[in-house]
Amino acid sequence: MPREIRLNAFDMACVGHIQQGMWTHPRDTSAEYMRMDHWLDLARLLERGLFDGLFLADVLGIYDVLDGSADAAIRSAAQVPLLDPAMVVPAMAAVTRELGFGITANLSYEAPYLFARRMSTLDHLTGGRIGWNVVTGYLDSAARAMGLDRQMQHDDRYDLAEEYMEIVYRLWEESWGEGAVLRDRAGGRYADPAAVRRIRHEGPQYRLDAHHLCEPSPQRTPVLYQAGASARGQVFAARHAECVFLNGGPAADVARTIAELRALAAPRELRVFVGATLVLGRTEAEAGKKLAEYRRHSSVEGALAHASASLGIDFGRFGMDEPIEAGPGNAIQSNVAAMKRATGPAFTKRGLIDQFILGSRQKPMVGSVADVADRLIEYAEATGADGFNLSRTVFPEGLEEVVDGLVPALQDRGAYKRAYAPGTYREKLFGAGPRLAAPHPAAGFRA
């Protein structure tokens, strides 16, 4: 019996997320992202397909590395304009009962006290279905927007993140004891002051003297996601993350990364999701025809704007066949490593553009529903991955084909659930209790 495959929809509250240019396709409705119905329909569709979660990426700042300007990103709608992902979650939660919601939030530019309240609020309003993708940012444009000259160095950002995590764990887990909330109508006592603790912290980056403003939410600490694949990022993920996102790639490379992460995290369990883009058809020929149709709408300019920012390289400075040396930088180091694996340590802009099948560096998996179902199962078995983050192509038809075609095919092969497990987001993912347990560091702060 194959392992059960889990699916997340990987999206962003914007026009162009990963596959740049798809919004120009006549059947695509991504430009309706400002309408609430857009998000409500998406949530209903994903719950019908028994998706574990909708994962909403986010970025602070704008992609202004290419040619030293934001023009290309703005012109092609490469992750700009962009809404706050947290704002759309409560409405989607109101029209679903089981679907989880993971949001990206950059800890570098927000006080932990305020952020802890927002996540507790979302956990309450979703009934325990919220997750947080912990990021520290990678754009100098974000730092400038927050009044700084530039962002911190890569590893220094992780040092700051360690201190940040301790503070939010203490607010979520320690401030309100298990018996703090009384709701004693007759006695007029909503909560017991003796069981609500003041959290004091003095560290290199943060000072805090406060009670958490929210009573304990169903999960207390949200489900924790992390996508760091650099050496420092892996150490952070192994200590804090429950779910890890990885770029796709050769099965042997992904299997090695997953094994390393799980060894670092042991004895804690990790769920690992691999990024994937699917183009499906009833037959291989139909899928190939659809790919050709989609490719006519892909944006090289948008893809270059995105790649320049995430790799930390201004590709506008290079000729098409001029070798590009990608050394250590301050952007997303795992993206640089993935590009080196795909093209070699010295690559060219032409070689990079050749990777842009659908306006991104993520090569799509193309084929009939039956063939793609078998390939996903084979890949999960070969790598040890728990599931896939499916980035959108033409919206919503790409996801509708997954829900109406791929999901039944996986179910027929015994590789996909037929009903949601009960409980919170954490309980559905891990089959354990709603709250983090030892040896996770958050559990150590629980009074």
Buried (B, 14 or more C-beta within 10 A) or exposed (E): EBBEBBBBBBBBBBBBBBBBBBBBBEEBBBBBBEEEEBBBBBBBBBBBBBBBBBBBBBBBBBBBBBBEBBEBBBEBBBBBEBBEBBEBBBBBBEEBEBBBBBBBBBBBBBEBBEBBBBBBBBBBBBBBBBBBBBBBBBBBBBBBEBEEEEBBEBBBBBBBBBBBBBBBBBBBBBBBBEEBBEEEEEEEEEBBEEBBBEBEBEEEBBEBEBBBBBBBBBBBBBBBBBBBBBEBBBBBBBBBBBBBBBBBBEBEBBBEBBEBBBEBBEEBEBBBBBBBBBBBBEEBEBBBEBBEEBBEBBBBBBBBBBBBBBBBBBBBEBEEEEEBEBEEBBBBBBBBBBBEEBBEEEBBBEBBBEBBBBBBBBBBBBBBBBBBBBBBBEBBBEBBBBBBBBBBBBBBBBBBBBBBBBBBBBBEBEBBBEEBEEBBBBBBBBEEEBBBEEEBBBBEBBE
